[in-house]
Each structure stands twice: as C-alpha cells, then as structure tokens.
C-alpha cells in the first residue's frame, strides 16, 4: 500500500503515530480526538492555516526520538485497554462528581452576573451522568470481549462469533457517545470563553475553570487513544 503524504493523512493518524503532535494541534484549536478523521490539508483550508507552516511545526516535534512510553500505537491491545482504565477511567471516577459540585456551586453564586455558568453546570451534569454508563459499557462488556478475541487471535484461533458481535455493536455505540461527549465539551469551552477567568469572581470559580480545562485535556487524550488507536485495532478483530 502506498504511504500517504502528511497533508493527506488524517489528524488522528498523525497523532496516533506520534502523540507529541497533539500539542501542535491544540495550539491551533484543532480537534485531534473526536475530529480526528479530517485530513491535514482539509483542516488547514477550513481554519485558514498555512499548510506548509503547520507541517514544519509537526516535523519539529517529530524529529526527536519517540520514547517507548509515548508510542501508544505499538502497545498490545490488552495493555492499552488496561492503561485507559487505570489512567483515564480512574481520573473520571475520581473527579467527575467533584467538578460537577464545583460547577453547580459557582452557578448558584455567580449565575446572576455570569449566566453562562448555569448552562455549563447543566451540560457538565449530563456529561458526568453519561460517562458513568459509558465507562461501565467499556469495562464490563467491550474490553472483556476485546481481550478474549485478542487472546484467541494470538493463540492462532478464530475469536468467538459472540465476542466479534459484541465488539461490533459496542464500537457503534461508543463512537456515537464519543461524538456527543466531544460536542458537549466544546460547548462548555465556548460558553466559558476558553476558560478565561472574569475579574469579579471568587477563588472557587477560578479553581472550577481550571478543573474543567484539566477535564477537557484528559478527555482529549482518552478519546484519542480509543478512537484513533484502540477502536481501529478492535475493528481488525
């Protein structure tokens, strides 16, 4: 198969090959997780960016040797699934409820002068609720089927039809839910004006916006690892 030129490669493929490029895309406001299926040349046209200049920025971060710990696409499927659970699922379980409580608090205190935080609170409450079911689906249904199918393939046998059907059905559900959660997070960033802190608010407001930005950063990497690496490996099964 002929290798694609960088401009024809999708954002997701570029970041999957080298996660360090994610910082370049973030700097230019380019979605590399949920919007990762768009070609580099296309996103440059849409955003009015200079393609050659962006390629040079990407080449600059790609020029250094990639550490094994950053080369996620080389990881075995079961290890990648465990990493996602132990890192990103754990983060969500530890932080979702606290962030939701913070956002509800600043909505109650500052909502009169900053009505956008009332809408942010409603959106985040739905994200927290939806993520609970999403993580449960992955941990109890999708990942176990994935590991069984991968073990079968590794041993030289055909994965069971039930596991293949489970993987196929889960991929449809999880892809759709990722798009919905991605849209919700984008809405929060827009409402929060890129998490700029107003001059008339308390420390809790500032901490809440910092936590929302932290949540967004973690979610971007989480969804990228699934959409652009793990889900593609799963589809091969």
Backbone as numpy.savetxt, mean C-alpha at the origin, in Angstrom:
# Nx Ny Nz CAx CAy CAz Cx Cy Cz
11.27 -13.35 -23.80 10.42 -12.15 -23.80 11.30 -10.91 -23.80
10.96 -9.94 -24.65 11.75 -8.71 -24.72 11.51 -7.87 -23.47
12.60 -7.38 -22.88 12.49 -6.58 -21.66 11.94 -5.21 -22.00
11.03 -4.73 -21.15 10.43 -3.44 -21.39 11.40 -2.31 -21.06
11.32 -1.22 -21.84 12.12 -0.04 -21.53 11.52 0.61 -20.28
12.32 1.41 -19.53 11.83 2.00 -18.29 10.53 2.79 -18.46
10.43 3.56 -19.56 9.23 4.38 -19.73 7.97 3.56 -19.98
8.14 2.32 -20.49 6.99 1.44 -20.73 6.68 0.58 -19.51
7.62 0.47 -18.58 7.38 -0.28 -17.35 6.34 0.44 -16.51
5.56 -0.33 -15.74 4.59 0.30 -14.86 5.28 0.77 -13.58
4.61 1.70 -12.89 5.15 2.20 -11.62 5.34 1.03 -10.66
4.35 0.13 -10.60 4.43 -1.02 -9.70 5.60 -1.93 -10.00
5.89 -2.15 -11.29 7.02 -3.00 -11.68 8.34 -2.37 -11.26
8.45 -1.07 -11.42 9.70 -0.38 -11.07 9.95 -0.46 -9.57
8.90 -0.23 -8.77 9.06 -0.26 -7.31 9.24 -1.71 -6.83
8.59 -2.66 -7.50 8.76 -4.07 -7.12 10.21 -4.51 -7.33
10.84 -4.00 -8.38 12.23 -4.36 -8.67 13.20 -3.69 -7.70
12.83 -2.49 -7.21 13.71 -1.76 -6.30 12.85 -0.79 -5.48
12.60 -1.16 -4.22 11.69 -0.36 -3.39 12.22 1.03 -3.11
13.51 1.24 -3.27 14.07 2.58 -3.03 13.49 3.62 -3.97
12.99 3.19 -5.14 12.40 4.13 -6.09 11.09 4.71 -5.59
10.49 4.08 -4.57 9.23 4.57 -4.03 9.35 6.01 -3.55
10.52 6.36 -2.96 10.74 7.71 -2.45 10.67 8.74 -3.58
11.20 8.38 -4.74 11.15 9.29 -5.90 9.70 9.53 -6.30
8.91 8.45 -6.38 7.51 8.60 -6.77 6.72 9.39 -5.72
6.99 9.14 -4.44 6.31 9.89 -3.39 6.59 11.38 -3.49
7.84 11.73 -3.80 8.22 13.14 -3.93 7.39 13.85 -4.99
7.04 13.13 -6.04 6.28 13.72 -7.14 4.77 13.45 -7.04
4.34 12.91 -5.89 2.91 12.66 -5.70 2.36 11.56 -6.58
3.20 10.57 -6.91 2.78 9.46 -7.78 2.44 8.25 -6.92
1.25 7.70 -7.12 0.77 6.55 -6.35 1.41 5.28 -6.91
2.28 4.64 -6.11 2.97 3.43 -6.58 2.31 2.14 -6.10
1.30 2.23 -5.23 0.67 1.00 -4.73 -0.64 0.72 -5.46
-1.71 1.45 -5.12 -3.00 1.22 -5.78 -2.98 1.65 -7.24
-2.17 2.67 -7.54 -2.07 3.15 -8.93 -0.87 2.61 -9.65
-0.36 1.48 -9.21 0.89 0.95 -9.73 0.85 0.35 -11.12
-0.33 0.21 -11.72 -0.42 -0.42 -13.04 -0.24 0.57 -14.19
0.03 1.83 -13.88 0.19 2.87 -14.90 1.64 2.92 -15.37
1.87 3.07 -16.67 3.22 3.16 -17.23 3.88 4.47 -16.83
5.20 4.45 -16.71 5.96 5.64 -16.32 5.71 6.79 -17.29
5.72 6.50 -18.58 5.50 7.55 -19.58 4.11 8.15 -19.46
3.13 7.30 -19.14 1.74 7.77 -19.02 1.58 8.71 -17.83
2.15 8.32 -16.69 2.00 9.15 -15.49 2.71 10.48 -15.67
3.83 10.49 -16.40 4.53 11.75 -16.66 3.66 12.68 -17.52
3.00 12.12 -18.52 2.10 12.92 -19.36 0.93 13.47 -18.55
0.37 12.61 -17.68 -0.79 13.02 -16.88 -0.45 14.13 -15.89
0.76 14.07 -15.32 1.15 15.03 -14.29 2.03 16.17 -14.81
2.32 16.16 -16.11 3.15 17.21 -16.67 4.59 17.16 -16.21
5.10 15.94 -15.97 6.47 15.76 -15.51 7.40 15.47 -16.68
8.65 15.85 -16.55 9.65 15.56 -17.58 10.11 14.11 -17.42
9.85 13.29 -18.44 10.15 11.86 -18.36 11.65 11.61 -18.19
12.48 12.30 -18.97 13.92 12.08 -18.89 14.47 12.46 -17.51
13.96 13.56 -16.95 14.42 14.00 -15.63 14.02 12.99 -14.56
12.80 12.45 -14.66 12.34 11.47 -13.69 13.14 10.18 -13.81
13.46 9.77 -15.04 14.26 8.56 -15.24 15.64 8.72 -14.61
16.21 9.93 -14.70 17.52 10.18 -14.09 17.44 10.09 -12.56
16.35 10.59 -11.99 16.16 10.48 -10.54 16.07 9.02 -10.11
15.35 8.22 -10.90 15.21 6.80 -10.59 16.55 6.08 -10.73
17.28 6.41 -11.78 18.59 5.78 -12.01 19.56 6.09 -10.88
19.43 7.29 -10.32 20.33 7.71 -9.24 20.15 6.83 -8.00
18.90 6.52 -7.65 18.68 5.68 -6.46 18.91 4.20 -6.77
18.80 3.82 -8.05 19.00 2.41 -8.43 20.47 2.05 -8.60
21.34 3.06 -8.64 22.75 2.80 -8.96 23.49 2.09 -7.83
23.04 2.30 -6.58 23.71 1.63 -5.45 23.25 0.18 -5.36
24.10 -0.72 -4.84 23.71 -2.13 -4.71 22.47 -2.28 -3.82
21.59 -3.20 -4.19 20.37 -3.44 -3.40 20.68 -4.44 -2.29
20.36 -4.08 -1.06 20.54 -5.01 0.05 19.50 -6.12 -0.04
19.88 -7.31 0.41 18.96 -8.45 0.39 17.68 -8.12 1.16
17.82 -7.35 2.24 16.66 -7.04 3.08 15.66 -6.14 2.38
16.07 -5.48 1.28 15.17 -4.59 0.55 14.63 -5.23 -0.73
15.19 -6.37 -1.11 14.82 -6.99 -2.37 13.60 -7.91 -2.18
12.45 -7.29 -1.91 11.25 -8.04 -1.53 10.79 -9.01 -2.63
11.01 -8.66 -3.88 10.53 -9.51 -4.97 11.28 -10.83 -5.03
12.45 -10.91 -4.37 13.23 -12.16 -4.38 12.82 -13.11 -3.25
12.00 -12.63 -2.33 11.62 -13.45 -1.18 10.66 -14.55 -1.58
10.77 -15.68 -0.89 9.82 -16.77 -1.11 8.43 -16.34 -0.64
7.41 -16.87 -1.31 6.04 -16.44 -1.05 5.61 -16.58 0.42
5.84 -17.72 1.08 5.43 -17.84 2.48 6.12 -16.83 3.39
7.41 -16.58 3.13 8.16 -15.62 3.95 7.60 -14.22 3.76
7.28 -13.85 2.52 6.71 -12.53 2.23 5.36 -12.37 2.92
4.54 -13.41 2.88 3.23 -13.35 3.55 3.41 -13.15 5.05
4.34 -13.89 5.65 4.60 -13.76 7.09 5.12 -12.36 7.42
5.98 -11.83 6.57 6.52 -10.49 6.79 5.38 -9.46 6.79
4.46 -9.58 5.86 3.33 -8.65 5.77 2.49 -8.72 7.04
2.24 -9.94 7.51 1.43 -10.10 8.73 2.16 -9.53 9.94
3.43 -9.90 10.09 4.17 -9.51 11.29 4.57 -8.04 11.31
4.62 -7.42 10.15 5.01 -6.01 10.09 3.80 -5.10 9.88
3.12 -5.27 8.78 2.05 -4.32 8.42 0.71 -4.64 9.09
0.35 -5.90 9.17 -0.88 -6.24 9.89 -0.73 -5.88 11.36
0.44 -6.16 11.91 0.68 -5.83 13.33 0.57 -4.33 13.56
1.12 -3.54 12.65 1.03 -2.08 12.78 -0.43 -1.63 12.80
-1.23 -2.15 11.89 -2.64 -1.75 11.81 -3.39 -2.14 13.08
-3.15 -3.34 13.57 -3.86 -3.80 14.77 -3.47 -2.96 16.00
-2.25 -2.50 16.03 -1.77 -1.72 17.17 -2.19 -0.25 17.10
-2.45 0.26 15.90 -2.63 1.70 15.74 -4.00 2.16 15.27
-4.76 1.30 14.59 -6.04 1.73 14.02 -6.97 2.37 15.05
-7.20 1.67 16.15 -8.15 2.16 17.16 -7.67 3.47 17.78
-6.37 3.58 18.03 -5.83 4.80 18.64 -5.97 5.99 17.69
-5.64 5.79 16.41 -5.76 6.88 15.44 -7.22 7.29 15.30
-8.12 6.31 15.23 -9.56 6.62 15.12 -10.02 7.45 16.31
-9.56 7.11 17.50 -9.94 7.85 18.71 -9.40 9.28 18.65
-8.16 9.44 18.20 -7.56 10.77 18.07 -8.36 11.63 17.08
-8.70 11.05 15.94 -9.40 11.82 14.91 -10.79 12.23 15.40
-11.47 11.31 16.09 -12.79 11.66 16.65 -12.65 12.79 17.67
-11.58 12.75 18.46 -11.37 13.77 19.50 -11.15 15.15 18.87
-10.28 15.25 17.87 -10.04 16.57 17.27 -11.26 17.05 16.47
-12.06 16.09 15.96 -13.29 16.48 15.27 -14.25 17.15 16.26
-14.31 16.60 17.48 -15.19 17.16 18.50 -14.71 18.51 19.00
-13.39 18.66 19.12 -12.82 19.90 19.67 -12.69 20.99 18.62
-12.24 20.62 17.41 -11.90 21.62 16.39 -12.85 21.61 15.19
-13.86 20.76 15.21 -14.74 20.64 14.05 -15.45 21.92 13.64
-15.75 22.78 14.60 -16.47 24.03 14.29 -15.62 24.94 13.39
-14.32 25.01 13.67 -13.44 25.87 12.89 -12.73 25.12 11.75
-12.66 23.81 11.87 -12.02 22.99 10.84 -12.94 21.81 10.51
-14.04 22.10 9.79 -15.05 21.06 9.51 -14.51 19.87 8.73
-13.37 20.05 8.06 -12.81 18.94 7.29 -12.45 17.75 8.18
-12.09 18.02 9.46 -11.69 16.91 10.33 -12.88 16.04 10.72
-14.08 16.58 10.63 -15.28 15.77 10.89 -15.42 14.71 9.80
-15.17 15.13 8.55 -15.23 14.18 7.43 -14.06 13.19 7.48
-12.90 13.69 7.87 -11.74 12.80 8.02 -12.04 11.71 9.05
-12.66 12.09 10.16 -13.00 11.12 11.21 -13.94 10.05 10.69
-14.94 10.46 9.91 -15.90 9.49 9.36 -15.22 8.53 8.39
-14.35 9.07 7.55 -13.64 8.22 6.57 -12.71 7.25 7.29
-11.97 7.74 8.29 -11.02 6.85 8.97 -11.75 5.77 9.76
-12.88 6.10 10.36 -13.67 5.09 11.08 -14.03 3.94 10.15
-14.43 4.29 8.92 -14.79 3.24 7.95 -13.56 2.44 7.53
-12.42 3.13 7.35 -11.18 2.41 7.01 -10.85 1.40 8.10
-10.90 1.84 9.37 -10.55 0.96 10.49 -11.47 -0.26 10.54
-12.76 -0.03 10.30 -13.73 -1.14 10.30 -13.45 -2.10 9.14
-13.26 -1.53 7.95 -13.03 -2.36 6.76 -11.73 -3.15 6.86
-10.70 -2.54 7.44 -9.41 -3.21 7.54 -9.47 -4.43 8.45
-10.31 -4.38 9.47 -10.44 -5.53 10.37 -10.88 -6.77 9.60
-11.90 -6.60 8.75 -12.39 -7.73 7.94 -11.36 -8.11 6.87
-10.68 -7.12 6.33 -9.68 -7.35 5.28 -8.52 -8.20 5.79
-8.01 -7.84 6.97 -6.90 -8.60 7.56 -7.33 -10.02 7.92
-8.54 -10.16 8.40 -9.07 -11.48 8.76 -9.14 -12.38 7.53
-9.61 -11.83 6.41 -9.69 -12.59 5.16 -8.30 -13.05 4.73
-7.31 -12.17 4.83 -5.96 -12.54 4.41 -5.35 -13.58 5.34
-5.46 -13.37 6.64 -4.78 -14.24 7.60 -5.44 -15.61 7.75
-6.77 -15.66 7.63 -7.47 -16.92 7.90 -7.86 -17.70 6.64
-7.90 -17.01 5.50 -8.35 -17.69 4.27 -7.26 -17.65 3.18
-6.89 -16.44 2.78 -6.01 -16.27 1.62 -4.59 -16.78 1.85
-3.93 -16.31 2.89 -2.54 -16.70 3.12 -2.38 -18.20 3.39
-3.26 -18.83 4.19 -3.12 -20.29 4.37 -3.25 -21.06 3.06
-4.21 -20.67 2.21 -4.37 -21.34 0.91 -3.14 -21.12 0.05
-2.59 -19.91 0.14 -1.40 -19.55 -0.63 -0.22 -20.43 -0.21
-0.04 -20.60 1.08 1.08 -21.39 1.58 0.93 -22.87 1.22
-0.29 -23.37 1.29 -0.52 -24.78 0.91 -0.23 -24.99 -0.57
-0.70 -24.06 -1.40 -0.49 -24.18 -2.85 0.99 -24.05 -3.19
1.69 -23.15 -2.51 3.12 -22.96 -2.76 3.91 -24.19 -2.33
3.52 -24.79 -1.19 4.19 -26.00 -0.72 3.99 -27.14 -1.70
2.79 -27.24 -2.25 2.51 -28.29 -3.24 3.38 -28.09 -4.47
3.45 -26.87 -4.95 4.26 -26.58 -6.14 5.74 -26.86 -5.88
6.22 -26.48 -4.69 7.62 -26.70 -4.33 7.95 -28.19 -4.29
6.98 -29.00 -3.86 7.20 -30.45 -3.78 6.98 -31.15 -5.12
6.60 -30.38 -6.13 6.43 -30.95 -7.46 5.05 -31.50 -7.75
4.07 -31.19 -6.88 2.70 -31.64 -7.11 1.81 -30.45 -7.47
0.64 -30.76 -7.98 -0.31 -29.71 -8.37 -1.10 -29.23 -7.15
-1.18 -27.92 -6.91 -1.99 -27.42 -5.79 -3.43 -27.90 -5.92
-4.06 -28.14 -4.78 -5.45 -28.60 -4.78 -6.37 -27.57 -5.43
-7.40 -28.08 -6.11 -8.35 -27.20 -6.80 -9.02 -26.24 -5.82
-9.31 -26.72 -4.60 -9.97 -25.86 -3.61 -9.08 -24.68 -3.25
-7.79 -24.92 -3.09 -6.87 -23.83 -2.76 -6.73 -22.86 -3.93
-6.67 -23.39 -5.15 -6.57 -22.51 -6.32 -7.82 -21.64 -6.44
-8.98 -22.23 -6.19 -10.24 -21.47 -6.25 -10.29 -20.40 -5.16
-9.80 -20.74 -3.97 -9.76 -19.78 -2.86 -8.85 -18.60 -3.21
-7.68 -18.90 -3.76 -6.74 -17.85 -4.14 -7.36 -16.94 -5.20
-7.98 -17.54 -6.20 -8.59 -16.77 -7.29 -9.69 -15.86 -6.76
-10.56 -16.39 -5.91 -11.67 -15.60 -5.37 -11.15 -14.50 -4.44
-10.16 -14.82 -3.61 -9.61 -13.84 -2.67 -8.93 -12.69 -3.41
-8.22 -13.00 -4.49 -7.54 -11.95 -5.25 -8.52 -10.91 -5.77
-9.67 -11.37 -6.25 -10.69 -10.43 -6.74 -11.18 -9.52 -5.62
-11.45 -10.11 -4.47 -11.95 -9.34 -3.32 -10.89 -8.37 -2.82
-9.68 -8.86 -2.63 -8.62 -8.06 -2.01 -8.17 -6.91 -2.90
-8.11 -7.14 -4.22 -7.76 -6.07 -5.15 -8.79 -4.94 -5.05
-10.06 -5.30 -5.05 -11.12 -4.29 -4.98 -11.06 -3.51 -3.67
-10.82 -4.23 -2.57 -10.75 -3.57 -1.27 -9.53 -2.65 -1.17
-8.44 -3.04 -1.79 -7.26 -2.17 -1.81 -7.56 -0.86 -2.52
-8.28 -0.94 -3.63 -8.64 0.27 -4.37 -9.53 1.17 -3.52
-10.49 0.57 -2.81 -11.39 1.36 -1.97 -10.63 2.03 -0.82
-9.75 1.28 -0.17 -8.97 1.84 0.94 -8.00 2.90 0.43
-7.40 2.67 -0.74 -6.50 3.66 -1.33 -7.22 4.96 -1.64
-8.43 4.85 -2.20 -9.23 6.05 -2.49 -9.57 6.80 -1.20
-9.88 6.06 -0.15 -10.23 6.69 1.14 -9.04 7.43 1.72
-7.86 6.83 1.65 -6.65 7.48 2.18 -6.31 8.73 1.37
-6.51 8.67 0.04 -6.29 9.85 -0.79 -7.26 10.97 -0.41
-8.50 10.60 -0.10 -9.50 11.60 0.31 -9.08 12.28 1.61
-8.55 11.49 2.55 -8.09 12.07 3.82 -6.96 13.06 3.58
-5.99 12.68 2.75 -4.87 13.59 2.46 -5.38 14.89 1.83
-6.34 14.78 0.91 -6.89 15.97 0.26 -7.62 16.86 1.26
-8.46 16.26 2.09 -9.20 17.03 3.10 -8.25 17.69 4.09
-7.19 16.97 4.45 -6.23 17.47 5.44 -5.18 18.39 4.83
-5.34 18.71 3.53 -4.41 19.63 2.83 -2.96 19.16 3.01
-2.76 17.89 2.66 -1.43 17.27 2.75 -0.87 17.29 4.17
-1.78 17.22 5.15 -1.44 17.14 6.59 -0.72 18.39 7.09
-1.02 19.53 6.47 -0.49 20.80 6.98 -1.20 21.12 8.29
-0.45 21.56 9.30 -1.01 21.83 10.62 -1.50 23.29 10.69
-2.80 23.53 10.93 -3.30 24.90 11.09 -2.64 25.56 12.30
-2.62 26.87 12.30 -1.93 27.60 13.37 -2.70 27.73 14.66
-3.99 27.37 14.66 -4.84 27.60 15.84 -5.28 26.31 16.53
-4.46 25.25 16.41 -4.90 23.95 16.95 -3.98 23.49 18.08
-4.45 22.45 18.79 -3.72 21.92 19.94 -2.69 20.86 19.53
-1.92 20.41 20.51 -0.90 19.38 20.24 -1.52 18.07 19.78
-2.71 17.76 20.30 -3.38 16.51 19.89 -3.69 16.53 18.41
-4.08 17.69 17.89 -4.35 17.84 16.46 -3.07 17.54 15.68
-1.96 18.13 16.11 -0.68 17.92 15.43 -0.28 16.45 15.45
-0.40 15.80 16.61 -0.05 14.38 16.73 -0.95 13.52 15.84
-2.23 13.87 15.78 -3.18 13.11 14.96 -2.80 13.16 13.49
-2.44 14.34 12.99 -2.04 14.46 11.59 -0.74 13.70 11.33
0.17 13.72 12.31 1.41 12.95 12.16 1.11 11.45 12.09
0.17 11.00 12.91 -0.21 9.58 12.90 -0.92 9.20 11.60
-1.74 10.11 11.08 -2.41 9.84 9.81 -1.40 9.72 8.67
-0.38 10.57 8.70 0.68 10.48 7.67 1.45 9.18 7.83
1.76 8.80 9.06 2.45 7.54 9.33 1.62 6.36 8.84
0.31 6.41 9.09 -0.60 5.37 8.63 -0.57 5.27 7.11
-0.62 6.41 6.44 -0.61 6.42 4.98 0.69 5.81 4.44
1.82 6.20 5.03 3.11 5.67 4.58 3.18 4.15 4.73
2.72 3.65 5.88 2.74 2.21 6.11 1.81 1.49 5.14
0.64 2.07 4.91 -0.34 1.45 4.00 0.20 1.39 2.58
0.87 2.44 2.14 1.43 2.45 0.78 2.40 1.28 0.58
3.30 1.07 1.54 4.25 -0.03 1.41 3.54 -1.37 1.51
2.59 -1.48 2.43 1.80 -2.70 2.65 1.08 -3.10 1.36
0.36 -2.16 0.76 -0.42 -2.46 -0.45 0.51 -2.73 -1.63
1.62 -2.01 -1.70 2.59 -2.28 -2.77 3.10 -3.71 -2.71
3.50 -4.16 -1.52 4.02 -5.53 -1.38 3.00 -6.56 -1.81
1.73 -6.28 -1.56 0.69 -7.23 -1.95 0.33 -7.09 -3.43
-0.07 -5.89 -3.85 -0.53 -5.69 -5.24 0.54 -6.02 -6.26
1.75 -5.51 -6.04 2.79 -5.56 -7.07 3.76 -6.73 -6.96
3.71 -7.46 -5.83 4.62 -8.61 -5.68 3.85 -9.87 -5.28
3.26 -9.88 -4.08 2.64 -11.10 -3.57 1.46 -11.56 -4.43
0.59 -10.65 -4.83 -0.58 -11.04 -5.63 -0.16 -11.60 -6.99
0.92 -11.06 -7.57 1.39 -11.57 -8.86 1.95 -12.98 -8.70
2.68 -13.22 -7.61 3.18 -14.57 -7.34 2.02 -15.53 -7.08
1.00 -15.03 -6.37 -0.18 -15.86 -6.09 -0.92 -16.23 -7.36
-1.04 -15.28 -8.28 -1.73 -15.55 -9.54 -1.04 -16.64 -10.35
0.29 -16.74 -10.23 1.05 -17.77 -10.93 0.72 -19.17 -10.43
0.20 -19.26 -9.20 -0.15 -20.58 -8.65 -1.42 -21.14 -9.28
